[in-house]
Amino acid sequence: MMEGLAELLAARGVTRLEPLGSGLEFSVFRGRMGGAEVAVRVAGRRCDSNANDPLVDTRALLVQERRLARFVLARGLPAAAPLDLILSSSPDVPDILVSAYVPDDGSPLDPYRLGGVLARLHALAPPGPPLVAAEGMPAARLLVRRVLRRWAEVGRLRQDWPAAPPGSVLAAAAAALGEGSLLHLDVRRPNVRCRAGEVSALLDWSNALRGDPVLEFGRLGEYARLPDNGLDLDALRAGYGEPPPDGDAPALLCRLDAALMLALVFLSEAPDAARGDAAADRVLELYERLRPRALG
């Protein structure tokens, strides 16, 4: 594929490709276009599937990436500027998004400054059509559906997994969640470009939702438990200014959603026996904390 990809991009003025990394749905390359460095995001296939998400429309994600990057840049927030979106008419040719390459000096991320960036992001309502990860429903309803679906998926991968929580318990916890903010929902060191600790760009808007900031902080809280995500939750909350509460039923539901996602990552998508077992145990711990608060 690399040879055909290079030819396709050369016709659009992108040359000197070198791989930067790859994930479940996309591979990313660095290249040059008109004398400047660019990042090239390439879909592996038109539709994909994994343990967390049974149907992934990679074209819709690339279109969304361009739309949200343009939106936040226009409002003074850091992102990688989209330059060219190539949507293929052939099943043998991938869809491609070309964006400005944002360098990173490898310095530790300043969590206080990151908190300020997220506060500004959450003050925005997302533009245009519904976001891909929403699956056509409000975030509170999505959360209940997603927790139940992913809980069942963990049960297929881990022996002696308990029955799923009652939907009524999850719905009671979700009832207080708002719907107005643009959420990134994959904020961790690999998706943040920075220089001298300051955020230069938030990358990868595939998980973005319109919802309550408590959902973002649920994800951040679980990410911060993993050192390689490079997050200091206390400092981030301080930089945010007025973060949502942590420890009530809505916050625990959002942490449960994040913990289930991580459990499936380590049990299936990027198998790691030790991390998978720890993540599954964390799911059960969070549900035991959530249940009395949701019912109380």
C-alpha positions as CSV (number, residue, x, y, z in Angstrom):
1,M,0.0,0.0,0.0
2,M,2.9,2.4,0.8
3,E,4.0,2.6,-2.9
4,G,0.5,3.4,-4.1
5,L,-0.1,5.8,-1.3
6,A,3.1,7.6,-2.2
7,E,2.1,8.0,-5.8
8,L,-1.4,9.2,-4.9
9,L,0.0,11.8,-2.5
10,A,2.8,12.9,-4.8
11,A,0.0,13.9,-7.3
12,R,-1.3,16.2,-4.6
13,G,2.1,17.6,-3.9
14,V,2.9,15.5,-0.8
15,T,6.3,13.8,-0.9
16,R,9.0,12.2,1.3
17,L,6.6,10.1,3.4
18,E,7.9,8.4,6.6
19,P,5.7,6.5,9.1
20,L,5.0,8.1,12.4
21,G,2.6,5.6,14.0
22,S,-0.5,3.6,13.6
23,G,-3.6,2.7,15.6
24,L,-6.7,0.6,15.1
25,E,-8.2,2.5,12.2
26,F,-5.5,4.9,10.9
27,S,-1.8,5.1,10.1
28,V,0.0,8.4,10.3
29,F,2.9,9.6,8.2
30,R,5.0,12.7,8.0
31,G,5.8,14.2,4.7
32,R,6.5,17.5,2.9
33,M,4.1,19.7,0.9
34,G,5.1,23.0,-0.7
35,G,8.2,23.2,1.5
36,A,6.4,22.6,4.8
37,E,6.1,19.5,6.9
38,V,2.7,17.8,6.9
39,A,1.0,14.9,8.8
40,V,-0.9,12.4,6.7
41,R,-3.7,10.4,8.3
42,V,-4.6,7.3,6.3
43,A,-7.6,5.0,6.9
44,G,-6.8,1.3,6.8
45,R,-10.2,0.5,5.5
46,R,-13.6,2.2,4.8
47,C,-15.3,0.5,7.8
48,D,-13.7,-1.1,10.8
49,S,-14.6,-2.9,13.9
50,N,-13.1,-3.6,17.3
51,A,-14.1,-4.7,20.8
52,N,-15.0,-1.2,21.9
53,D,-16.7,0.0,18.7
54,P,-18.5,-2.6,16.5
55,L,-18.9,-0.3,13.5
56,V,-16.4,2.4,12.7
57,D,-16.9,4.6,9.7
58,T,-13.4,5.8,9.0
59,R,-14.5,8.3,6.3
60,A,-16.9,10.0,8.7
61,L,-14.1,10.2,11.2
62,L,-11.7,11.9,8.8
63,V,-14.5,14.4,7.7
64,Q,-15.1,15.1,11.4
65,E,-11.4,15.5,12.2
66,R,-11.2,18.2,9.5
67,R,-14.4,20.0,10.6
68,L,-13.5,20.1,14.4
69,A,-9.9,21.1,13.8
70,R,-11.1,24.0,11.7
71,F,-13.7,24.9,14.2
72,V,-11.4,25.1,17.3
73,L,-8.6,26.8,15.3
74,A,-11.0,29.5,14.3
75,R,-11.7,30.1,18.0
76,G,-8.1,30.3,19.1
77,L,-7.7,26.8,20.4
78,P,-4.7,24.6,19.4
79,A,-5.2,21.9,16.7
80,A,-3.4,20.7,13.5
81,A,-4.7,22.8,10.6
82,P,-6.3,20.6,7.9
83,L,-4.9,21.1,4.4
84,D,-6.4,18.5,2.1
85,L,-9.0,15.8,2.4
86,I,-8.9,13.0,-0.2
87,L,-12.0,10.9,-0.3
88,S,-11.5,7.9,-2.6
89,S,-13.9,6.6,-5.2
90,S,-12.1,3.2,-5.3
91,P,-12.2,0.5,-2.6
92,D,-8.5,-0.1,-3.3
93,V,-7.5,3.5,-2.5
94,P,-7.7,4.8,1.1
95,D,-9.3,8.0,2.3
96,I,-6.6,10.5,3.5
97,L,-6.5,13.7,5.6
98,V,-3.4,15.9,5.2
99,S,-2.8,18.4,8.0
100,A,-0.1,20.8,9.0
101,Y,2.6,18.9,11.0
102,V,2.8,20.2,14.6
103,P,6.2,19.6,16.1
104,D,6.7,18.4,19.7
105,D,9.8,19.0,21.7
106,G,9.2,16.0,24.0
107,S,8.9,18.1,27.1
108,P,6.6,17.0,29.9
109,L,3.1,18.3,29.4
110,D,2.1,21.1,31.7
111,P,-1.2,19.9,33.2
112,Y,-2.2,23.2,34.6
113,R,-2.1,24.8,31.1
114,L,-3.9,21.8,29.6
115,G,-6.7,22.4,32.1
116,G,-7.0,25.9,30.9
117,V,-7.2,24.7,27.2
118,L,-10.0,22.2,28.2
119,A,-12.0,24.9,30.0
120,R,-12.0,27.0,26.8
121,L,-12.9,24.0,24.7
122,H,-15.8,23.1,27.0
123,A,-17.2,26.6,26.7
124,L,-17.9,25.8,23.0
125,A,-20.9,23.9,21.6
126,P,-19.9,21.6,18.7
127,P,-20.9,22.7,15.2
128,G,-22.7,21.0,12.4
129,P,-24.1,17.5,12.3
130,P,-24.1,15.0,15.2
131,L,-20.6,13.7,16.1
132,V,-19.7,10.2,15.0
133,A,-19.2,8.7,18.4
134,A,-22.6,9.8,19.5
135,E,-24.3,7.0,17.5
136,G,-27.2,9.3,16.8
137,M,-28.2,9.8,20.4
138,P,-27.7,12.3,23.3
139,A,-24.6,11.6,25.4
140,A,-26.4,10.5,28.5
141,R,-28.4,7.8,26.6
142,L,-25.3,6.8,24.7
143,L,-23.4,6.3,28.0
144,V,-26.0,3.8,29.3
145,R,-26.0,1.9,26.0
146,R,-22.2,1.9,25.7
147,V,-21.6,0.7,29.2
148,L,-24.0,-2.2,28.7
149,R,-22.5,-3.2,25.4
150,R,-18.9,-3.0,26.6
151,W,-19.7,-4.8,29.8
152,A,-21.0,-7.7,27.8
153,E,-17.9,-7.6,25.6
154,V,-15.7,-7.9,28.6
155,G,-17.8,-10.9,29.7
156,R,-16.8,-12.6,26.5
157,L,-13.1,-12.1,27.2
158,R,-12.9,-12.7,31.0
159,Q,-14.2,-15.8,32.9
160,D,-16.6,-15.4,35.8
161,W,-17.6,-11.9,34.8
162,P,-20.8,-10.8,36.6
163,A,-24.0,-9.9,34.9
164,A,-24.4,-6.4,33.5
165,P,-25.7,-3.6,35.8
166,P,-29.4,-2.9,35.6
167,G,-30.0,-0.2,33.0
168,S,-32.1,1.7,35.5
169,V,-29.1,2.2,37.8
170,L,-27.0,3.5,34.9
171,A,-29.9,5.7,33.7
172,A,-30.4,7.2,37.2
173,A,-26.7,8.2,37.3
174,A,-26.8,9.6,33.8
175,A,-29.9,11.7,34.4
176,A,-28.1,14.7,35.7
177,L,-25.6,14.9,32.8
178,G,-25.8,18.0,30.6
179,E,-25.4,18.1,26.8
180,G,-23.9,21.5,25.8
181,S,-20.1,21.2,25.6
182,L,-17.7,20.1,23.0
183,L,-15.7,17.2,24.5
184,H,-12.5,15.8,23.1
185,L,-12.5,12.5,25.1
186,D,-9.1,11.2,24.2
187,V,-6.8,13.7,25.9
188,R,-3.5,12.0,26.8
189,R,0.1,12.7,26.1
190,P,0.2,10.9,22.7
191,N,-2.7,13.1,21.4
192,V,-1.3,16.4,22.7
193,R,1.6,18.2,20.9
194,C,3.5,20.6,23.1
195,R,6.5,22.8,23.2
196,A,8.1,23.7,26.6
197,G,5.1,22.0,28.2
198,E,2.5,24.3,26.5
199,V,-0.2,22.7,24.3
200,S,0.5,23.3,20.6
201,A,-2.3,21.0,19.3
202,L,-5.0,18.6,20.4
203,L,-4.9,15.7,17.9
204,D,-7.4,12.9,17.1
205,W,-11.0,14.1,17.5
206,S,-12.5,10.6,16.7
207,N,-14.0,10.2,20.2
208,A,-15.5,13.7,20.4
209,L,-19.0,14.2,21.8
210,R,-21.4,16.9,22.7
211,G,-22.0,16.4,26.4
212,D,-21.2,17.3,30.0
213,P,-17.6,18.1,31.0
214,V,-17.9,15.5,33.7
215,L,-17.6,12.9,30.9
216,E,-14.3,14.4,29.9
217,F,-13.1,14.3,33.5
218,G,-14.2,10.8,33.9
219,R,-12.0,9.8,31.0
220,L,-9.1,12.0,32.2
221,G,-9.3,10.5,35.7
222,E,-9.0,6.9,34.4
223,Y,-6.2,7.9,31.9
224,A,-4.3,9.6,34.7
225,R,-4.0,6.2,36.5
226,L,-1.6,5.1,33.7
227,P,1.7,6.9,33.8
228,D,2.4,6.7,30.1
229,N,-0.6,9.0,29.5
230,G,1.4,11.8,31.2
231,L,-1.5,13.4,33.1
232,D,-1.5,15.0,36.6
233,L,-5.3,15.1,37.4
234,D,-5.0,17.5,40.4
235,A,-3.0,20.0,38.5
236,L,-5.2,19.7,35.5
237,R,-8.3,20.4,37.6
238,A,-6.6,23.4,39.1
239,G,-5.8,24.8,35.7
240,Y,-9.4,24.2,34.6
241,G,-10.7,26.6,37.2
242,E,-14.1,25.2,38.1
243,P,-14.0,21.5,37.3
244,P,-17.1,19.3,37.7
245,P,-17.4,17.3,40.9
246,D,-15.7,14.0,41.3
247,G,-17.1,11.1,43.2
248,D,-20.9,11.5,42.7
249,A,-23.0,9.2,40.7
250,P,-22.6,11.0,37.3
251,A,-18.9,11.2,37.7
252,L,-18.6,7.5,38.7
253,L,-20.7,6.5,35.7
254,C,-18.3,8.5,33.4
255,R,-15.3,6.8,35.1
256,L,-17.0,3.4,34.6
257,D,-17.4,4.1,30.9
258,A,-13.7,5.0,30.6
259,A,-12.6,2.0,32.6
260,L,-14.6,-0.4,30.4
261,M,-13.0,1.2,27.3
262,L,-9.6,0.6,28.8
263,A,-10.4,-2.9,29.9
264,L,-11.3,-3.8,26.3
265,V,-8.1,-2.1,25.0
266,F,-5.9,-4.3,27.3
267,L,-8.0,-7.5,27.0
268,S,-8.5,-7.4,23.2
269,E,-7.2,-4.5,21.1
270,A,-3.7,-4.2,22.6
271,P,-3.5,-7.3,24.8
272,D,-1.6,-7.0,28.0
273,A,-2.6,-9.6,30.6
274,A,-1.6,-7.7,33.7
275,R,-3.1,-4.4,32.6
276,G,-6.2,-6.2,31.3
277,D,-6.9,-7.9,34.6
278,A,-6.2,-4.7,36.6
279,A,-8.6,-2.7,34.2
280,A,-11.3,-5.3,34.6
281,D,-11.0,-5.2,38.4
282,R,-11.2,-1.4,38.2
283,V,-14.5,-1.7,36.4
284,L,-16.0,-3.8,39.2
285,E,-14.6,-1.4,41.8
286,L,-16.2,1.6,40.2
287,Y,-19.5,-0.1,39.8
288,E,-19.6,-1.1,43.5
289,R,-19.0,2.6,44.3
290,L,-21.6,3.8,41.7
291,R,-24.5,1.5,42.7
292,P,-25.4,2.9,46.1
293,R,-24.9,6.5,44.9
294,A,-27.1,6.0,41.9
295,L,-29.9,4.4,43.9
296,G,-29.6,6.8,46.8
